[in-house]
Amino acid sequence: MYTHPKIERFNEEVLSKYQIYNSVFITLPFDSIDNTGVLLPLFSDVCDTGFKKQETPKEIVNFFTNKYLHNVSETENIDLMFRFIQFIERQIVLFDAIEDAAFPVVNNMEGRGSLRDIKEKSDAKERKSELIDFLESFNVRTVLTAHPTQFYPGSVLGIINDLTDAIRKNDLLVIKQLLAQLGKTPFIQNEKPNPFDEAVSLIWYLENVFYETSGEIVHYLQKNVNNGDSIQNQLIKLGFWPGGDRDGNPFVTTEITLKVAERLRTSILKCYYIEMRRLKRKLTFPGVDILVAELEQKLYRSVFYSKGEIFITLEEFKTQLDKIRTIVIEQHQSLYLEELESLLIKVNLFGFHFASLDIRQNSKIHDAVVKDVLGYYLNSGSTVFPANYYDLSEDEKIEVLSNVKGNIDTNVFENEITKSTLESIQAIKKIQDSNGESGADRYIISNNESALNVMETFALFHLNGWGDDLSVDIIPLFESVDDLQSAHIIMEKLYKNPAYAKHLQNRNQKQTIMLGFSDGTKDGGYLMANWSIYKAKKELTEMSRKYGIHAIFFDGRGGPPARGGGKTHKFYASLGPKIENSEIQVTVQGQTISSNFGTLDSCRYNLENLLSAGVTNHFSKNKNELSDDEIAILDQLAGLGYDKYLSFKNHEKFIPYLEKMSTLKYYAKTNIGSRPSKRSKSEHLDFADLRAIPFVGSWSQLKQNVPGFFGVGTALKHFEESGQWDKVQDLYDDSLFFKTLLENSMMSLAKSFFPLTAYMRKDPEFGDFWQIIYDEFLLTKSMLLKIAGHKGLMENYPDGKASIDIRERIVLPLLTIQQYALLRINELNKEKNPDLELINTYEKIVTRSLFGNTNASRNSA
């Protein structure tokens, strides 16, 4: 049977269904939204027409009010705006549910990048044994973070899940009921979630999606690739940051860290218990039934009657399951063996920890903590530290830190940050005792700038009673362009340190190194950040191999291209032989969790793509290797883009523009995450303290997406003007890395909409600054279309472009309302006696519209 092209499948399964179900939604009677469903399509058309006629958001709103509302007061007009926002929020949920339901139809689940594709290619090339060896050494680690870019209340998440299921079954009655429920269910959290709330929200995905999908993937590979033999390697690992990520989040306490770890353990034991109950109904044979019942009972008590107590060990659980397996094979003709194998695979993957809880803190905090600890030891007359420590060189300080030992009592410190930092190190030991070593065996140092930063952390562990058998990986996170460029030098200093080298020997000669896309882009622009990370990986690989260390790269990626998102699997498939790639470790956050891993189908598809990227890179390493000439071109492109971005970032209006013309300051009011929107408490906005999410998100709300393209057009234009266009064209045609880099930038452009803010070009203070952004946008667009040979953006991803277009049309009224509200706030603030209550109301409109637009974009921040 003929299969329709992807765009046709999208139109049939997504676009058509959205039009049908949205028409049902519009006619439903909701409390106080009786005419909203009628007025919103009219307002949407007015917005669309108005921007085509180059009207301002204020002119568009006023035109709509005069034409359709007739003599309404400002209060009544504001009330309608709030109702529009409510309605659009729910339309976004409806579209999400329809896309999720259609995912396995629109996407070819057995096509390129799938497990089946991996198997068939290895069979065709007669490299099956090589693939088996690869699967025993390769890992994918997806790390769920608490970075706030989307958090629906639990009630709404439940509706989305049920709605997706009903749409998949095409059950119109249930769909209608759920849409009615959706219309009456609050979307906004009145209070910020605490880190434990965030953890509970994300554990839902572990229990309901990752648990089943990860097990099925490994089971498929065992049966179809590994000849039925067990894969001993933990092919898929899960990481977790909520409750452990302390960087800039004062609300993460030791109590919450331990509470989250306990919840993770309870959750995985609950999953095992549910599966054991199912097995109990099937494994009813003599010699097996008693063993199964015993396991079920012990798991039940550990989940429901436990106050932190576990009534079965992991070893006992595995041993008992293996015993049951042997009896089933030898005495009962392997009846229900597949179901038993499925559970054994999950126990091997998730142990009693489910996901490893990473602990993270900023190097600047460690500096202050070490200073406090040093003061305590020196004042107590201890000889642990020399009295002249601060007069020592960095190398001499490292020497001292390499050899310190102690067992600090945290109660001797008054400073809360010192106390909590030391307690978090002690908490790791408690978590390992209860959840197993994998429960918490990684400590990440963000903003790592030197070898001293790593050795300070190393010393803090040894001063907290950890011996030479330190069972924790210390992971430096390099973020700024300068830090990325010097990362290999920093790591060499650590590799040459005898104490640290001994630690690595105890950790199987492996060193995990984290690289941050988000802050790299904020610091150096799109091209320089991505190229700096690529080069850093290459230099770190070479340096690590020199010392017999196996480097593992952990990428701190966000959702959009500006934060390392986009088609990430293509990046991993393009790395070549000079970059270590035996593990793919990546952060997943916000909308990317729900959009890429929110359903069984999307999770399977994206996990398989990451596995496939590793396989592809392994089997075609030499093909993806960049030549010296290509490296020189990329160096030049990154340098040109960096210079352009740097001049833009240093513009005197850069910070004022973000403060006065964007939604930056409103991120703190959204109640979608527990972390503050910037690192310091100062009223003054310092660029260095600004977090990547509100930074990238603010450009997204403006529909300008600066971090995803600025400087790209200028860099490419230089090659065109200097008669060297063929060099970049050949690079685009030959290099998957460079092609993916530019394709992701095209996505940023496709999500931009400058008519929304075109009124700013007439602003006396910011008009010239807006024009700089718009000119670079036009230049980048023309250059990218030329190099791709396309007439329109994302021409080679028509279904992706269609999805973006529909979402952008849904949120256009929302964005118009947001800009109108920002304009009114500025007008009211300029009045002699500003109406503070009215300003506050418009600020609420900005915040609410920000929330809805963020959810709609799925990878906006």
FENNOR-V416772 format. One record per helix or strand. SS is the DSSP state (H for helix, E for strand). FROM is the first residue (numbers start at 0). TO is the last residue. Records with the same first field share a line. If there is no record, write none. Layout:
SS: FROM-TO ; FROM-TO
This chain:
H: 5-26 ; 35-51 ; 56-68 ; 73-105 ; 114-123 ; 127-134 ; 153-168 ; 171-183 ; 194-223 ; 253-279 ; 288-303 ; 313-330 ; 336-349 ; 362-378 ; 388-390 ; 393-402 ; 409-411 ; 415-434 ; 436-438 ; 450-461 ; 480-494 ; 497-505 ; 516-523 ; 525-545 ; 560-562 ; 567-572 ; 589-596 ; 599-618 ; 621-623 ; 627-648 ; 653-660 ; 663-668 ; 686-688 ; 691-700 ; 705-707 ; 711-720 ; 724-733 ; 735-749 ; 753-761 ; 766-787 ; 797-829 ; 835-856
E: 138-143 ; 235-239 ; 244-244 ; 355-356 ; 358-361 ; 406-406 ; 441-445 ; 463-463 ; 472-477 ; 509-515 ; 549-555 ; 582-587 ; 677-677 ; 689-689
